[in-house]
């Protein structure tokens, strides 16, 4: 089989890239070892985070780092055995998270985030997936006045610098918005711009269906079989091989399985994350996406039930599950909302691909023609899928890209 382009990886980044290429009239084959959307893209809080212009940094305060070192928190956990192998990544992540550097990174990162809603909206409308979307933002609730005041000050800065909209909530306003939430909270902050996704897997597959409607092909295959040909690239997929002039590596935390054999050594770590779905007790209802800010877990009213998500786990990508954060989060969450029974047999786990400078790798490979990279989106894969797909598709087809993507270029790693 021949095509104009092959996209490796059928998570939200790969699916969006394949779809954006197909929308531009290209013949595209999307290749993955599994069904679409079952890996990292499946497990998230379901937010299109228009407010997320500042990527999640490594703590800089010595006292906070010491508290994390105790390894008993919901928002972060680590495997002692993994520390030697991830120490280089963590050191550079900490260095880039310095206040001055972090603010510069945010300015380079913001243009991607600023187009997250608009590019999703185009695909949502074309895919007929409007019923999967809620457009009423999300809320952080605070247990202490110090945390509340600090986050409100930061929100005011983001509004002034990036035009992000928010609303400060009093305890009575929180109660009106979420009558089944406890009164443990001194106030809240509602981010008004973001959209929420009621079923991230269903949205990914709606995009896949649109891709196929436009003539795209989805095949099971092994990305590690990728090889160079005289005119482009070849991969073993379906019942044979697929050849194309261009190939996009959108394999998330598994991108190194392709990039390393080709001579590219990106310093990409993983932040693993967990979720569990719950029923509710009685007639209790959670109306909106809510984060217990000091404890570091999320409650999201998904179609599958109330999804509880944890923070980050620093571990080897393929290490066995250690869902201790789910247990910690559930114990706290049950004190603030009447969660019912668990609806999943076991906690879900996924791995977020993260770069030390907190920005994704998007662009043309520096030493190979027709090779393109789109990975490393950390916590914002769902948010940035369509805009990443659009700028990669524009670059491949020779169009002017929606935004300047030079800040995300692979060369910045000297890979």
N, C-alpha and C positions, 0 to 999 in steps of 0.2 A: 504494500500500500504506500502511496505517496501523498504528501500534504504540503501545504505552505509552512506549517509550524507544528511542532510537538510541544505540549506542555506537560511537564513531569510533576505530578502531585495534584490530587483532587480535593484538597482542602479549599477554604474560601478564597485564598490567594490564587491558587492554580485555576480553580473554576472561574473566578472573575477574569483572570487573564485570558483564558481560552474564550470566554464569552465576549470580551471586548475585542479580541482579534476577529472572531466570527462576525460581530456587528460591523466590522470594517471590510467584510467580504472575503476574508481569508479562510481557506480550508484548514481545519485544525483537528488534531487528535489529542485528546486528553488521556493520560496514562497514569494509573495508580495500581498498587498491589491490592487495594481494598475498594469497597464501595465508596462513593463520594461522601465527604464530610464526616467520616467516622473517627478521625484522629483528633488533633488539637482543636479543630474548628467546632467539634461537637460540644466540648465542655467549656463554657464561659458564662459570664453573667448576662449575656444577650444584649449588650449595649453597643450602639453606634455612638461613640463618645466624642461628639463635637466639642465638648469642653476640655478634652484630654490633650491640650496643646503642650503640656509639660510632662514628658515621659517619667515613669517611676524611677527615681534615683536610689542610690545606695545611701543609707543613713550616714550623716557626717558627724553627729553629736556623739562624743565618746561614751556618755552615759547610756544613750540609747543602744549603741553597739554592744555595750556590756549586757544590757537586758536581753538583746537578741541572742547573745552568746549562751545564755542559760537554756536556750532551746526548748522553751515551754510555751511558746506563743501560738496564736492562730494564724497571724498574718505572715509568719516566716518560720521555717523549720529547715534543718539541714542534717545530712548524714555525715558523721565524723569521718567515715571511710572515704568519702568523696572529696574531702577538703584538699588533699594534695593535688588531685587532678583538676580541680576547678580554681585553685588559688590564683593562677595567673589571670584568669577571667575576672575573678572577684576584685583583685588589686586594681586592674584597669577600670573596672566598673566603678569602684570607689573613687578613683582619680577623676574620672569624667563627671562624677556627681558633685564635685566641688561647686559651690554656689555660682561663681562666675562662669565656669565652663558649662554648667547645667543650663544657665539662662541663655547662653549662646546656642547651645544645642536646641533648646526649645524654639528659638527663633527660626532655626533651620527646619525643624520638625513641623511647626505650625501649619505651613502651607498644605501639607498632606491632610492634616486633620480638618482644616477649613473646608475641604472639598468632600469630606466623608459623607455627609448627609445628601448632598446634591447628586453625587455619583451613585450612591445606593438607590436614591429615589428613581433615577432613570431606569435602573434594572428592575426595581420592585414593580414599577408600573408596567414595563414591558412583559414581565413574568407573571403578572396578575397575582402578586403575593401580598397585596395590601392588608389582607386579613391577618397576616403574621406580625404586623407592626403596630406598636403603640407610640404615640407622639406626645407624651406628657412628661418627659424628662426622668430624672431619678433623684433620690434624696439621701443625703448623709444625715445621720442623727448623732448627737454628741452627749456624752455623759458628764463632761466637765466644762466649766466656763472657759478654762484656759484653752482647751482644744477648740471649742466653739469660736472663740475670739480670733485665734490664730488662723483658722480655716476661712473665716469671713474676711479677714484682712487679705489673705491670698486670693480669694474669689474677687475681691474688689480690684486687686492688681491685674488679674487676668481679664476682667471686664474692661479696664482702662487700656491695656496693651493689646488685647486680642478680640475685644468685642463679645466676650462670652457672657451669656445672660444667666443670672441666678436670682433667687429669692431667699431671704432669711426667714426662717420659720420659728415662731414661738412655740412653747409647749402646747398651748391650746390649738394652734394651727396644725401641729403634728397630730394631735388627737383627732381633729376634724378630718384630716387626710387619711389617717390610719387608726380608726377607732379600736382595733383589736391589738394595737401595740401597747406595751406597758408604759408607765409614766416614769421610767428610769432616766429620761433624757431631758436636758436643760434647754435644748434648742436644736435647730436643724438648718440645713442648707439644701435648697432644691435647685439643681442644675436644670434649666428650662429648655436648653437647645437639643439635648440628645434624644434619639429615638431608641425604643426598646424592641427586641425581637422575642416573640413568644415561643419560638421553636427554631433555634439556630440551624439544626440539621435540616428542617423543612425548608428554610430559606435557601440554604446552599443547594438543595436538590431542586428547588424552583428555578434557580439560576442554571442548573444543569439541564433541566427540561427545556428552557429557553435556548440554551446553547445547541441542543440536539435539534430543536425546531429550525434553527438557522443552518442546519447541515453539519454540525459538529459531530465527531465520533468520540465515544468513551470506551476505552479498552483497558482490560487488566494486563499489567505487564510489570517488568522488573526494571526500574530506573538504572540499576547498576549495569545493565546491558548496553547502556549508551556508548556509541562509538562514532568516531569521525569517518566520514566518507569523502570522496573526491569533491562532491558538490554540497555537502552539508553534514547531516547527522542521521544515525540509524539507531532504533531501539527495538528490542524484541517485545512484542505485544500482541494480544489476541492469538490468532493461530499462525502468526508469521512475524514479519518485521514491518516497521513503518519508517519511511525516510522523509526528511524534510530539510529545507534550507536553514530554518531557524529552530532552536530549541530553547525553552524557558525552564530553568530549574526553580521550582516552587515547592520544594519538599520539606519546608519548615525545619524542624530539628533534625531531620534526616538528610538535609542537603549535602552534608559532608560526604555521604556515600557516593556522590557524583563529583563534587568539586575536588576532593582530595586526589582521586586517581588522575584528574586532569591537571594537577599541579597547583591547585589553589588551596591555601591553608588559612581559612578565616578563623578568627578567634570568636567562636559562637558558643555560648553556654546555654543551659536550659533552666527554666524555672518550671518545675512541675506543679500541677494544680489538681485539686479534687473537687467533686461535687456529689451531692446526694439529693434525691427528690423526696418530698414528704407530702402527706395529706394534711388536713387541718382538723382540729377538734370542733365538733358541733357545726355551727354555721359561720365560723370565723373566716374572714377573708383578708387577704393582703392585696391592697389596691394597686400598689406601685413598687418599683424596684427600690430597695432600701438597704443601706449599708450602715452597720453598727461601727462607726468610725474608729473608736478607740480599740475595739476588739479585733477588727480586721476581717469580718466575714460579710457576705452579701446574702440577702433573701430576695429571690426573684420569682414572681408569679408566672411560671411557665405553663404551657399547655399540658406538660407532663406532671405538673404538681408544683409545689413550692421548691424551687431549687436553692439549696444552700451551697455557696461556693467558699473555698478557703483562699488564703494568700498563696505565697510562693514557697516551694520546697526546693532547696538546693541539693541536688543528688545527681548521680550518673543517670543519663537519659534512660537506660534500659534496666536500672535496678528494680527489684521487686517493690510493689506498693508498700507504703507505710502511712496509712491514712489517719495518723494520730490527730492531724488538724481538724478532720471532720468530727472526730469524737469531742475534741475541745470546743469546736464551734457549736455543735448540736447542744451540748450541755448549757452553753450560755444562751443560745437562741431560744431554747424552750422556756427560759425565764422572761423573755420579752415578747414572745408571740406563741399562741397555742398550736404549735406543730403537732400533727398527728403521727401516724405510723410511717415508717420508711417504705418507700415505694420501689426501691431498687434492691436487687439481691446483694450488691456490694457497692462501695463507693467507686465512682468513675475516676480515672486518672488520665491526665494528658501532660504533654511537655511543650512549653512555650519556647521558641527559639529566640535568644536574646544576644545582642551585640553589646560590647562594653561601652560604646558611646550612645546606646539606647535608640539608635536609628536603624531602620532596615537597610538591607543591601538591595538596591534596585538599579539595574543598568546593564550595560554590555560588558561581557568578560573582556579584560584587557588584552589577552593573548590568543583568543580564538574568534574567528569570524562566525557569526550566526549563533553564538552562545550568549544567553541572557540570564540574569539572576534576579529573583524576587523572593526573598526570605528574610527572616530575622525581625519579624514584626512584634515580638514579645507579647505584651498584654493587648495589643490593638489589631490583631489579625482580622477579626470580624469587622472592626471599624474601617480598616484601610484596604480591604479586599478590592472593591470596585475602583477606587482611585489608583491603587497600584496597578491593577490590570489595565486601566486606561492609559497611564503614562508609559507602561511597557509596550502596549500595543501601538501607541503613537510613535514611540522610538523605533520599533521594528518596521513600521510602515513608512517611516521618513516624515511623519507629520511634526509640526511644532508641538511639543508636549504642553499639557495643561499648565504645568508649573515647571520651574527649573529643578531638575532632579540631580544636579551635580553633587549636592551635599550627601546623597545616598550612594554615590558611585563605589563600585567594588575596590577601586584602586586605593581608597583611603586606608585600607588594611595592609597595603604592600603585600598582598596575598601571593 
